[in-house]
Amino acid sequence: MTTTHASSDRRAWSLVRWVVLAVLTVAAVFPFYYMLMLSFVPIESLLLDPGRIWVAGQQLTTETYRTVLASTENEGQGFGLFLRNSAIVATACMVITLLISIPGAYAVARLPFMGRRTVSALFLSVYLFPTIVLAVPLFIAFAKVGLQSSLVGLMLVYVVQTIPVSIYMLRTYFETIPETVEEAAEIDGAGRFATMRHITLPLAMPSILSTGLYVFMIAWNEFLFALLFLAAQPERWTVSLGLAQLSNGIEVPKTVLMAGSVILTVPIIVLYSIAERALTEGLTAGADKG
Amino acid sequence: MTATTPVTATDTGATPNPRTRTKRDNRDGIAMVLPTVVIVVAVIVIPVLWNLVLAFQDLRLIDLRDAGPFDNLTLENFRRVFTGPGFWQALWNTVVYSVLSTAGSILVGLGAALALRRPFPGRGVLRALMLLPYVAPVVAVAFTWEMMLNPQFGIVNVWGQRLGMDRPIDFLGQAPWAMATVIAFEIWRYFPFAFLFLTARLLTVSHDTEEAAVMDGASTWQRYRYIVLPQLLPVIALLCVLRLIMTFNKFDDVYLLTGGGAGTEVVAVRVYDTLTGRFDVGGAAAQAIMLALFLAVALGLYHRILRRQEQRS
């Protein structure tokens, strides 16, 4: 009696589980599929049959991608240029953030210096502080010193915004490297910086790479400050900003902009698939401590 | 004998004096953390303090060039924020938006984490797919949602009508729908975040207690309710705080989907509009401060309640 009860209970839950999985997977993936599908379709074809979820091969076109990537002189939408801008800003932001936060994270993880707790608290509060509070004064300040509408100003803001999370991820990793490894090197006569360069950094390389990728992704995806600083300068738009600005108008066919969305999304998906494991572990480190 | 002597010799050689070591640690630590502190102070702390001053100034964007840092001090900005209806409505919208999005994303994330708990072929792939909404660029996914929900050619409305809706719904431009849609979008984008944290915590939940409970005839529901859930509560509390803070300050998602129209104006969007649409620097700064203050007070209250509960138990 109890065993049949238990097995029907188990069967019911197993069903619930598969339904949950199916619904969530479709919900998570369908918008991306829809984006990809529409990006290969001429706008007339979408308007003719808006309900379909499958497009036959011969109706597909790559004209949307040509249009969206071509420069405005060539009757395109200039996403080639936007891609260049985004790549410059995100790469520079990644490199600078790592250069600054590696020593910072190391110090916070290892060295008992004066004010260590204050510094940690400062970084945490930066991470949680409303971005919009920064937006007003930075908008004004950058206008005054002439950094407004420059990629350098934007990069600076991204660096500051990504430093706290970068320090957090790196610090957790540094803390897992046993101190005895470093002490051994120091006993052999290596100074602090030699030890860091030859022992600690190589050991921390997986974490440094995934942190770097994460910083790159944040900078690539950012929208608010790009909008605040660069809205008036189409030749400096990042891909995110360009897509948002053009999708407000009615001039550009929507499926061309869908191609733009794919171009914006693909680099992120590629980076993410390279670093998925390291990223998820780095982000949730500490969650298991409650 | 000969083997031990050199070891003690190098030992004393490497750490000759604990005090110089501490001193060196202190000096190196400060040197290494200094660049971070300098840039954070310059680009965050000073601007935030300046925002405080701006909130007490009567300042328009056009006057900016000639205005000194402490010109035209006034309480007028706060008077307008407090007495006008717009800000309070926006604050209420922000509360509704962030509370419902947070609760929804944690619930859905919990469902996903539990459903993907036991291994099966293809679990890794599903897990990776479920994280897509979280990592993808917000502008791209917001635009895709806009397309899907479009009243003329969006797939949701087309299929909705085929399945019995009598007319298309303007999901992003009509009052009750718009707020529901931005909340749904937020749940969709952030359930993976909750899923990640809960999955990490589930790994450490011991199977022994659960197996024992099953032996004792506990149903699956009882197992989840009385064994698994209590162990997840600390992470759920952490997620609540993190997501509430993040959603409370959110700008991108609402701005991109509705532009703050149709009853979805949250404070962050209102600050942006005050700054760039009405060129009212002081008003924008005052509202931004109110947002931060409200958040700080709410967090303080939460912290106190939590401590009191801990003391009681």
Boltz contact constraints between the chains, C-beta under 6 A:
constraints:
  - contact:
      token1: [A, 9]
      token2: [B, 219]
      max_distance: 6.0
  - contact:
      token1: [A, 9]
      token2: [B, 220]
      max_distance: 6.0
  - contact:
      token1: [A, 13]
      token2: [B, 220]
      max_distance: 6.0
  - contact:
      token1: [A, 17]
      token2: [B, 115]
      max_distance: 6.0
  - contact:
      token1: [A, 20]
      token2: [B, 111]
      max_distance: 6.0
  - contact:
      token1: [A, 20]
      token2: [B, 115]
      max_distance: 6.0
  - contact:
      token1: [A, 21]
      token2: [B, 115]
      max_distance: 6.0
  - contact:
      token1: [A, 24]
      token2: [B, 112]
      max_distance: 6.0
  - contact:
      token1: [A, 25]
      token2: [B, 126]
      max_distance: 6.0
  - contact:
      token1: [A, 28]
      token2: [B, 129]
      max_distance: 6.0
  - contact:
      token1: [A, 28]
      token2: [B, 130]
      max_distance: 6.0
  - contact:
      token1: [A, 28]
      token2: [B, 132]
      max_distance: 6.0
  - contact:
      token1: [A, 28]
      token2: [B, 133]
      max_distance: 6.0
  - contact:
      token1: [A, 29]
      token2: [B, 129]
      max_distance: 6.0
  - contact:
      token1: [A, 31]
      token2: [B, 144]
      max_distance: 6.0
  - contact:
      token1: [A, 35]
      token2: [B, 144]
      max_distance: 6.0
  - contact:
      token1: [A, 46]
      token2: [B, 153]
      max_distance: 6.0
  - contact:
      token1: [A, 47]
      token2: [B, 153]
      max_distance: 6.0
  - contact:
      token1: [A, 50]
      token2: [B, 153]
      max_distance: 6.0
  - contact:
      token1: [A, 50]
      token2: [B, 158]
      max_distance: 6.0
  - contact:
      token1: [A, 51]
      token2: [B, 158]
      max_distance: 6.0
  - contact:
      token1: [A, 100]
      token2: [B, 35]
      max_distance: 6.0
  - contact:
      token1: [A, 100]
      token2: [B, 36]
      max_distance: 6.0
  - contact:
      token1: [A, 103]
      token2: [B, 32]
      max_distance: 6.0
  - contact:
      token1: [A, 104]
      token2: [B, 33]
      max_distance: 6.0
  - contact:
      token1: [A, 104]
      token2: [B, 36]
      max_distance: 6.0
  - contact:
      token1: [A, 107]
      token2: [B, 29]
      max_distance: 6.0
  - contact:
      token1: [A, 107]
      token2: [B, 32]
      max_distance: 6.0
  - contact:
      token1: [A, 107]
      token2: [B, 33]
      max_distance: 6.0
  - contact:
      token1: [A, 111]
      token2: [B, 25]
      max_distance: 6.0
  - contact:
      token1: [A, 111]
      token2: [B, 28]
      max_distance: 6.0
  - contact:
      token1: [A, 111]
      token2: [B, 29]
      max_distance: 6.0
  - contact:
      token1: [A, 112]
      token2: [B, 25]
      max_distance: 6.0
  - contact:
      token1: [A, 113]
      token2: [B, 26]
      max_distance: 6.0
  - contact:
      token1: [A, 113]
      token2: [B, 29]
      max_distance: 6.0
  - contact:
      token1: [A, 113]
      token2: [B, 30]
      max_distance: 6.0
  - contact:
      token1: [A, 114]
      token2: [B, 26]
      max_distance: 6.0
  - contact:
      token1: [A, 119]
      token2: [B, 33]
      max_distance: 6.0
  - contact:
      token1: [A, 126]
      token2: [B, 40]
      max_distance: 6.0
  - contact:
      token1: [A, 126]
      token2: [B, 44]
      max_distance: 6.0
  - contact:
      token1: [A, 128]
      token2: [B, 245]
      max_distance: 6.0
  - contact:
      token1: [A, 130]
      token2: [B, 249]
      max_distance: 6.0
  - contact:
      token1: [A, 130]
      token2: [B, 291]
      max_distance: 6.0
  - contact:
      token1: [A, 130]
      token2: [B, 292]
      max_distance: 6.0
  - contact:
      token1: [A, 131]
      token2: [B, 249]
      max_distance: 6.0
  - contact:
      token1: [A, 132]
      token2: [B, 251]
      max_distance: 6.0
  - contact:
      token1: [A, 132]
      token2: [B, 268]
      max_distance: 6.0
  - contact:
      token1: [A, 132]
      token2: [B, 271]
      max_distance: 6.0
  - contact:
      token1: [A, 132]
      token2: [B, 288]
      max_distance: 6.0
  - contact:
      token1: [A, 133]
      token2: [B, 51]
      max_distance: 6.0
  - contact:
      token1: [A, 133]
      token2: [B, 288]
      max_distance: 6.0
  - contact:
      token1: [A, 133]
      token2: [B, 292]
      max_distance: 6.0
  - contact:
      token1: [A, 134]
      token2: [B, 47]
      max_distance: 6.0
  - contact:
      token1: [A, 136]
      token2: [B, 51]
      max_distance: 6.0
  - contact:
      token1: [A, 136]
      token2: [B, 275]
      max_distance: 6.0
  - contact:
      token1: [A, 136]
      token2: [B, 284]
      max_distance: 6.0
  - contact:
      token1: [A, 136]
      token2: [B, 285]
      max_distance: 6.0
  - contact:
      token1: [A, 136]
      token2: [B, 288]
      max_distance: 6.0
  - contact:
      token1: [A, 137]
      token2: [B, 47]
      max_distance: 6.0
  - contact:
      token1: [A, 137]
      token2: [B, 50]
      max_distance: 6.0
  - contact:
      token1: [A, 137]
      token2: [B, 51]
      max_distance: 6.0
  - contact:
      token1: [A, 138]
      token2: [B, 47]
      max_distance: 6.0
  - contact:
      token1: [A, 160]
      token2: [B, 39]
      max_distance: 6.0
  - contact:
      token1: [A, 160]
      token2: [B, 43]
      max_distance: 6.0
  - contact:
      token1: [A, 160]
      token2: [B, 44]
      max_distance: 6.0
  - contact:
      token1: [A, 163]
      token2: [B, 36]
      max_distance: 6.0
  - contact:
      token1: [A, 186]
      token2: [B, 14]
      max_distance: 6.0
  - contact:
      token1: [A, 187]
      token2: [B, 10]
      max_distance: 6.0
  - contact:
      token1: [A, 187]
      token2: [B, 14]
      max_distance: 6.0
  - contact:
      token1: [A, 192]
      token2: [B, 28]
      max_distance: 6.0
  - contact:
      token1: [A, 221]
      token2: [B, 137]
      max_distance: 6.0
  - contact:
      token1: [A, 223]
      token2: [B, 139]
      max_distance: 6.0
  - contact:
      token1: [A, 223]
      token2: [B, 252]
      max_distance: 6.0
  - contact:
      token1: [A, 224]
      token2: [B, 251]
      max_distance: 6.0
  - contact:
      token1: [A, 240]
      token2: [B, 137]
      max_distance: 6.0
  - contact:
      token1: [A, 240]
      token2: [B, 139]
      max_distance: 6.0
  - contact:
      token1: [A, 243]
      token2: [B, 139]
      max_distance: 6.0
  - contact:
      token1: [A, 244]
      token2: [B, 139]
      max_distance: 6.0
  - contact:
      token1: [A, 247]
      token2: [B, 143]
      max_distance: 6.0
  - contact:
      token1: [A, 261]
      token2: [B, 140]
      max_distance: 6.0
  - contact:
      token1: [A, 261]
      token2: [B, 143]
      max_distance: 6.0
  - contact:
      token1: [A, 264]
      token2: [B, 137]
      max_distance: 6.0
  - contact:
      token1: [A, 264]
      token2: [B, 140]
      max_distance: 6.0
  - contact:
      token1: [A, 265]
      token2: [B, 136]
      max_distance: 6.0
  - contact:
      token1: [A, 265]
      token2: [B, 137]
      max_distance: 6.0
  - contact:
      token1: [A, 265]
      token2: [B, 140]
      max_distance: 6.0
  - contact:
      token1: [A, 268]
      token2: [B, 135]
      max_distance: 6.0
  - contact:
      token1: [A, 268]
      token2: [B, 137]
      max_distance: 6.0
  - contact:
      token1: [A, 272]
      token2: [B, 135]
      max_distance: 6.0
  - contact:
      token1: [A, 276]
      token2: [B, 128]
      max_distance: 6.0
  - contact:
      token1: [A, 280]
      token2: [B, 196]
      max_distance: 6.0
  - contact:
      token1: [A, 284]
      token2: [B, 196]
      max_distance: 6.0
  - contact:
      token1: [A, 284]
      token2: [B, 197]
      max_distance: 6.0
  - contact:
      token1: [A, 284]
      token2: [B, 200]
      max_distance: 6.0
  - contact:
      token1: [A, 287]
      token2: [B, 197]
      max_distance: 6.0
  - contact:
      token1: [A, 287]
      token2: [B, 200]
      max_distance: 6.0
  - contact:
      token1: [A, 287]
      token2: [B, 201]
      max_distance: 6.0
  - contact:
      token1: [A, 287]
      token2: [B, 235]
      max_distance: 6.0
  - contact:
      token1: [A, 288]
      token2: [B, 200]
      max_distance: 6.0
  - contact:
      token1: [A, 288]
      token2: [B, 201]
      max_distance: 6.0
  - contact:
      token1: [A, 288]
      token2: [B, 204]
      max_distance: 6.0
  - contact:
      token1: [A, 290]
      token2: [B, 234]
      max_distance: 6.0
